[in-house]
Amino acid sequence: MISVSMKNARKSFGNNEVLKGVTFDTYKGEIFGLLGPSGSGKTTIINILTKQLAADSGESYVSAKSHEIGLLLEHDGLFDRLSCLDNLVVFEDIYGIPRTKTLEALQQVGLSEAKKTAVKKLSKGMRQRLVLARAVLHKPDVLFLDEPTAALDPTTARGIHRLIRNLRDDGSTIFLTTHNMEEATHLCDRVVMLHKGIIIEEGSPKDICEKYNAMKTVMDLESVFVELTGGGLE
């Protein structure tokens, strides 16, 4: 069952054509990775899918209704003067979520001990974890994650990966953008590689790696991207 899709989507800002006919399908219950360097069009795609931006042409589709979608985007929208817990309590009322689930979400992202700490006192990594807790609070059908482990230490990132996999196993579709190829290799069921607004490859990380490796062993997606474009992800 298709959960998220785009068909021949195009988007320009002035003379800069950011998306040049992007087409893909994402299926229910998978972790789907959209990979590419900064400026390749990843955030534009998410903004179109979440109706924050209109494409110039083409089609986009998300199966979930607005209240069934979770978002972790560049701008976190947190209330700096409120505590971690109080930031989530706002969404308790919206979604009718019991307090036990809110506390569980904080525990899942490692913020239980900081639940009474004001957001303005949090580090960038802690803010990122709080936004993720908010995004998964209502166990969304479709979860959009834009660079979810940016600024996180490796131990915390692994915990976030476990949370993402658990959501996938419970039936959520995870739409992940990243330029961390190691993360995508170990986390995603399928990926598409985006370069200058064009999809240049797609498939499972294992199949893509083996396709570009004469020895048929798994290599990292970073190496594949370099082979396809002549450059890395930075």
C-alpha positions in Angstrom: 0.0 0.0 0.0 1.4 3.4 -1.1 1.8 5.7 1.9 3.7 8.7 0.4 4.4 9.4 -3.3 5.5 12.0 -5.8 4.9 12.0 -9.5 7.0 14.2 -11.8 7.2 17.1 -9.2 9.0 20.3 -10.3 9.8 23.3 -8.2 11.8 26.5 -9.0 12.8 29.5 -6.9 13.3 32.2 -9.4 15.7 30.9 -12.0 16.9 28.0 -9.8 15.1 24.8 -10.6 15.3 22.8 -7.3 13.3 19.8 -8.3 13.4 18.5 -11.9 10.7 15.9 -12.2 11.0 13.9 -9.0 9.0 10.6 -8.9 9.0 8.0 -6.1 6.6 5.8 -4.0 6.9 5.0 -0.3 5.1 2.0 1.2 3.3 1.5 4.5 5.5 0.2 7.3 8.9 0.9 5.8 11.7 3.3 6.6 12.3 5.2 3.4 15.5 7.3 3.1 15.8 10.4 0.9 19.6 10.9 0.6 21.6 13.8 -0.8 23.9 16.7 0.0 22.7 20.1 1.3 20.9 22.0 -1.6 19.9 18.8 -3.4 16.1 19.4 -2.8 15.4 17.2 0.2 13.8 19.8 2.4 11.8 21.1 -0.5 10.3 17.7 -1.1 9.2 17.4 2.6 7.7 20.9 2.5 5.7 19.9 -0.6 4.5 16.6 0.9 3.5 18.3 4.2 1.7 21.1 2.2 3.9 23.9 3.5 4.9 24.5 -0.1 3.2 24.0 -3.5 5.0 22.3 -6.4 5.0 24.1 -9.7 3.8 21.0 -11.4 3.4 17.3 -10.8 1.5 15.4 -8.0 2.2 14.6 -4.4 0.3 12.3 -2.0 0.3 11.3 1.7 -2.2 8.7 2.8 -2.4 9.9 6.4 -4.7 12.7 7.6 -3.0 15.8 9.1 -3.6 14.5 12.7 -2.0 11.2 11.8 1.3 12.7 10.7 4.4 13.4 12.8 7.0 16.0 11.9 10.6 16.7 12.8 11.7 19.6 10.7 14.4 22.2 10.6 12.5 24.7 12.7 11.5 23.0 16.0 8.7 25.3 17.1 9.4 24.6 20.8 8.2 27.0 23.6 11.5 28.1 25.2 10.1 29.2 28.5 8.2 26.0 29.1 9.7 22.8 30.5 10.2 19.7 28.3 7.2 18.1 29.9 5.0 21.2 29.5 5.9 21.4 25.8 4.5 17.9 25.3 1.5 18.5 27.6 0.2 21.0 25.0 -0.1 18.1 22.5 -1.6 15.8 25.1 -4.7 18.0 25.0 -4.7 18.1 21.2 -4.5 14.3 20.7 -6.1 13.1 23.9 -3.0 11.4 25.1 -2.7 10.1 28.7 0.2 11.5 30.8 1.8 8.1 31.1 2.4 8.1 27.3 3.9 11.5 27.5 6.3 10.4 30.2 7.1 7.3 28.1 8.0 9.4 25.1 10.4 11.5 27.2 12.0 8.3 28.5 12.4 6.9 24.9 14.5 9.9 23.9 16.4 10.0 27.1 14.9 13.2 28.6 13.2 11.8 31.7 15.6 13.6 34.1 15.2 16.9 32.2 11.4 16.8 32.1 11.2 19.9 34.4 14.0 21.8 32.6 13.1 24.9 30.6 13.7 24.4 26.9 15.9 27.5 26.7 18.4 25.7 28.9 18.7 22.6 26.6 21.6 21.9 24.3 20.9 21.6 20.6 21.0 17.8 20.8 18.5 17.8 23.7 16.2 20.1 21.8 16.4 17.7 18.9 15.4 14.8 21.1 12.5 16.7 22.6 11.1 17.5 19.1 11.3 13.8 18.2 9.4 12.9 21.4 6.7 15.4 20.3 6.7 14.0 16.8 6.1 10.4 18.0 3.8 11.2 20.9 0.6 10.2 19.0 2.2 7.2 17.2 1.7 8.7 13.8 0.9 6.7 10.7 3.4 8.7 8.7 6.5 10.3 10.3 8.6 12.8 8.5 12.1 13.2 9.9 14.5 15.8 8.5 18.0 14.9 9.7 16.8 13.3 12.9 20.1 12.5 14.5 22.0 15.7 13.6 23.9 17.1 16.6 23.3 13.9 18.6 26.1 11.8 20.1 26.5 8.2 18.8 24.9 6.6 21.9 21.8 8.8 21.7 21.6 8.4 17.9 21.5 4.6 18.4 18.6 5.0 20.8 16.7 7.1 18.3 17.3 4.5 15.7 15.7 1.9 17.9 12.7 4.1 18.4 12.4 4.6 14.7 12.6 0.9 14.1 9.9 0.2 16.7 7.6 2.7 15.1 8.2 1.0 11.7 7.5 -2.4 13.3 4.2 -1.1 14.7 3.1 -0.1 11.2 4.2 3.5 10.8 5.8 4.7 7.6 9.1 6.6 8.3 10.2 9.2 5.7 13.8 10.1 6.5 16.1 12.7 4.9 19.8 12.5 5.7 23.2 13.0 4.3 24.5 10.5 6.8 25.1 7.5 4.5 26.1 5.1 7.4 22.8 5.9 9.1 20.8 5.2 5.9 22.7 2.0 5.2 21.8 0.5 8.6 18.4 2.0 9.1 16.5 2.3 5.8 14.5 -0.4 4.0 14.7 1.6 0.8 16.5 4.8 -0.3 16.5 7.2 -3.2 19.6 9.3 -4.0 18.9 12.9 -4.9 21.4 15.0 -6.8 20.7 18.6 -8.0 16.9 17.9 -8.0 17.1 14.6 -9.8 16.8 11.1 -8.5 19.9 9.2 -9.7 19.4 5.8 -8.0 16.9 4.0 -5.8 16.5 0.6 -4.1 17.5 -1.1 -0.9 20.9 0.0 0.5 22.3 -3.5 0.1 21.2 -3.8 -3.5 22.5 -0.4 -4.4 25.9 -1.1 -2.8 26.2 -4.4 -4.5 25.2 -3.0 -7.9 28.2 -0.6 -7.9 30.7 -3.1 -6.3 32.2 -5.6 -8.7 33.0 -7.9 -5.8 29.3 -8.0 -4.9 30.0 -7.2 -1.3 28.2 -4.5 0.7 30.0 -1.1 0.5 28.8 2.1 2.0 26.3 4.4 0.2 28.8 7.3 0.4 31.1 5.5 -2.0 28.2 4.9 -4.3 27.2 8.5 -4.3 30.8 9.6 -5.1 30.9 7.1 -8.0 27.6 8.4 -9.4 28.3 12.1 -9.0 32.0 12.5 -8.7 31.6 14.2 -5.4 30.6 13.5 -1.8 27.7 14.7 0.4 29.2 17.8 1.9 
